[in-house]
């Protein structure tokens, strides 16, 4: 059994941005007349930054337990996915720069109605991806091309069959064939 957490150093930037946002927008809202548009805009922005702080605190309070039988999130929003029940795996990369040189990955696992999302700020994130990849292979899951490429970008072998390629024309088939 391996216990993984989101380290404070990985969340410090999120905490800092949320704190500065709440202070600036909340302070501005307190200084604006309550009936003005500025008040409502700044109050809404302060609420968004407060929500961001709450989401960061939720991630900080979550522990991920990886064991031979599955993966579980322990904390305010507990969830468990057993490897034999795994039916969805998606590993997405979200870039923060146009040249795709910086960003984060998000692993989404599903089993029935249960869904577990983990991001690359998690300690030993590649370990979870490797375990999910093995489970996907054992369950015969077809992984999308993007998921396979992201697994390989982590230096791991993408397992199992490939997902069917999209149809020409963006998934709707060939437009010339629509009228037939």
C-alpha positions as CSV (number, residue, x, y, z in Angstrom):
1,X,0.0,0.0,0.0
2,X,1.3,3.4,-1.0
3,X,0.0,6.7,0.5
4,X,0.3,9.7,-1.8
5,X,-0.5,13.3,-1.1
6,X,-0.5,16.7,-2.8
7,X,2.6,18.4,-1.3
8,X,2.4,22.0,0.0
9,X,5.1,23.1,-2.3
10,X,3.0,22.1,-5.3
11,X,-0.1,23.8,-4.0
12,X,1.6,27.0,-2.6
13,X,1.1,28.9,-5.9
14,X,-2.6,28.1,-5.9
15,X,-3.0,29.2,-2.3
16,X,-1.1,32.4,-3.0
17,X,-3.1,33.3,-6.1
18,X,-6.4,32.6,-4.2
19,X,-5.3,34.7,-1.2
20,X,-4.2,37.6,-3.3
21,X,-7.4,37.4,-5.4
22,X,-9.7,37.4,-2.4
23,X,-7.8,40.2,-0.7
24,X,-7.7,42.5,-3.8
25,X,-11.2,41.8,-5.1
26,X,-12.8,41.6,-1.6
27,X,-11.0,44.8,-0.5
28,X,-12.1,46.5,-3.7
29,X,-15.7,45.3,-3.2
30,X,-15.7,46.7,0.4
31,X,-14.5,50.1,-0.9
32,X,-17.1,50.3,-3.7
33,X,-20.6,51.5,-3.1
34,X,-22.9,48.5,-2.6
35,X,-25.3,49.5,-5.4
36,X,-22.6,49.9,-8.1
37,X,-21.7,47.5,-10.8
38,X,-18.1,47.5,-9.6
39,X,-19.2,46.2,-6.2
40,X,-21.0,43.2,-7.8
41,X,-18.2,42.4,-10.2
42,X,-15.5,42.6,-7.5
43,X,-17.7,40.5,-5.1
44,X,-18.2,37.9,-7.7
45,X,-14.5,37.7,-8.4
46,X,-13.7,37.5,-4.7
47,X,-16.2,34.6,-4.5
48,X,-14.4,32.8,-7.4
49,X,-11.0,33.2,-5.7
50,X,-12.5,31.9,-2.5
51,X,-13.8,28.9,-4.4
52,X,-10.4,28.3,-5.8
53,X,-8.9,28.4,-2.3
54,X,-11.5,25.9,-1.1
55,X,-10.7,23.6,-4.1
56,X,-7.0,23.8,-3.3
57,X,-7.7,23.0,0.4
58,X,-9.8,20.0,-0.7
59,X,-6.9,18.7,-2.8
60,X,-4.5,19.4,0.1
61,X,-6.7,17.4,2.5
62,X,-7.0,14.4,0.1
63,X,-4.7,11.4,0.5
64,X,-4.5,8.9,-2.4
65,X,-4.1,5.2,-1.4
66,X,-2.6,3.0,-4.1
67,X,-2.7,-0.7,-3.5
68,X,-2.7,-3.9,-5.6
69,X,-6.5,-4.0,-5.6
70,X,-7.1,-0.4,-6.7
71,X,-6.8,3.3,-6.0
72,X,-8.7,5.3,-3.4
73,X,-9.0,8.9,-2.4
74,X,-9.3,9.4,1.3
75,X,-10.5,12.7,2.7
76,X,-13.4,15.1,2.3
77,X,-14.6,13.4,-1.0
78,X,-13.7,9.7,-0.7
79,X,-13.9,7.4,-3.6
80,X,-12.4,4.0,-4.5
81,X,-11.9,2.3,-7.8
82,X,-11.0,-1.4,-7.9
83,X,-8.7,-2.4,-10.8
84,X,-11.0,-5.2,-12.1
85,X,-13.9,-2.7,-12.3
86,X,-12.0,0.0,-14.1
87,X,-13.8,0.9,-17.3
88,X,-12.4,4.4,-18.2
89,X,-8.9,5.8,-18.3
90,X,-8.0,9.2,-19.7
91,X,-4.7,11.0,-19.3
92,X,-4.9,14.6,-20.5
93,X,-2.2,17.2,-20.8
94,X,-3.2,20.9,-20.2
95,X,-0.6,23.3,-21.5
96,X,-0.1,26.7,-20.0
97,X,2.1,27.9,-22.9
98,X,1.5,28.1,-26.6
99,X,4.7,26.0,-27.2
100,X,3.3,23.3,-24.9
101,X,6.5,23.5,-22.8
102,X,4.8,23.9,-19.5
103,X,1.6,22.5,-18.0
104,X,0.1,19.6,-16.0
105,X,-1.5,16.2,-16.6
106,X,-4.8,15.0,-15.3
107,X,-5.7,11.3,-14.9
108,X,-9.4,10.5,-14.9
109,X,-10.3,7.0,-13.8
110,X,-13.8,5.6,-13.9
111,X,-15.7,2.5,-12.8
112,X,-19.4,2.6,-13.3
113,X,-20.7,5.8,-11.7
114,X,-17.5,6.4,-9.7
115,X,-15.0,8.8,-11.1
116,X,-11.6,9.8,-9.6
117,X,-9.5,12.7,-11.0
118,X,-5.9,13.1,-10.0
119,X,-3.4,15.7,-11.3
120,X,0.3,15.6,-11.8
121,X,1.0,17.7,-8.7
122,X,0.4,14.5,-6.7
123,X,3.5,12.9,-5.3
124,X,4.6,9.9,-7.5
125,X,1.9,10.7,-10.1
126,X,3.7,8.4,-12.7
127,X,3.3,5.5,-10.3
128,X,-0.5,5.9,-10.3
129,X,-0.5,6.2,-14.1
130,X,1.6,3.0,-14.4
131,X,-0.8,1.1,-12.2
132,X,-3.9,2.4,-14.1
133,X,-2.2,1.5,-17.4
134,X,-1.6,-2.1,-16.2
135,X,-5.2,-2.3,-15.1
136,X,-6.5,-0.9,-18.4
137,X,-4.4,-3.5,-20.2
138,X,-5.7,-6.3,-18.0
139,X,-9.3,-5.1,-18.6
140,X,-8.8,-4.8,-22.3
141,X,-9.6,-1.1,-22.4
142,X,-8.9,0.8,-25.6
143,X,-7.1,4.0,-24.8
144,X,-7.4,7.1,-27.0
145,X,-4.4,8.3,-29.0
146,X,-4.0,11.3,-26.7
147,X,-4.0,9.1,-23.6
148,X,-1.4,6.8,-25.1
149,X,0.8,9.7,-26.2
150,X,0.6,11.2,-22.7
151,X,1.5,7.8,-21.0
152,X,4.5,7.5,-23.4
153,X,5.5,11.2,-22.6
154,X,5.9,10.0,-18.9
155,X,8.4,7.5,-20.2
156,X,6.0,4.5,-19.9
157,X,4.9,1.9,-22.4
158,X,1.2,2.5,-23.4
159,X,-0.6,-0.8,-23.0
160,X,-3.4,-2.6,-24.9
161,X,-5.4,-1.9,-28.0
162,X,-5.7,1.5,-29.5
163,X,-9.1,3.2,-29.6
164,X,-10.7,3.3,-33.0
165,X,-9.5,6.2,-35.0
166,X,-12.0,9.1,-35.6
167,X,-13.9,9.0,-38.8
168,X,-12.8,11.4,-41.6
169,X,-14.5,14.8,-41.3
170,X,-14.2,15.1,-37.6
171,X,-16.3,12.0,-36.5
172,X,-19.3,12.7,-38.6
173,X,-18.0,10.7,-41.6
174,X,-17.4,12.0,-45.1
175,X,-19.7,15.0,-45.9
176,X,-20.0,13.8,-49.5
177,X,-21.7,10.6,-48.1
178,X,-24.3,12.5,-46.0
179,X,-27.0,12.6,-48.7
180,X,-26.9,9.0,-49.6
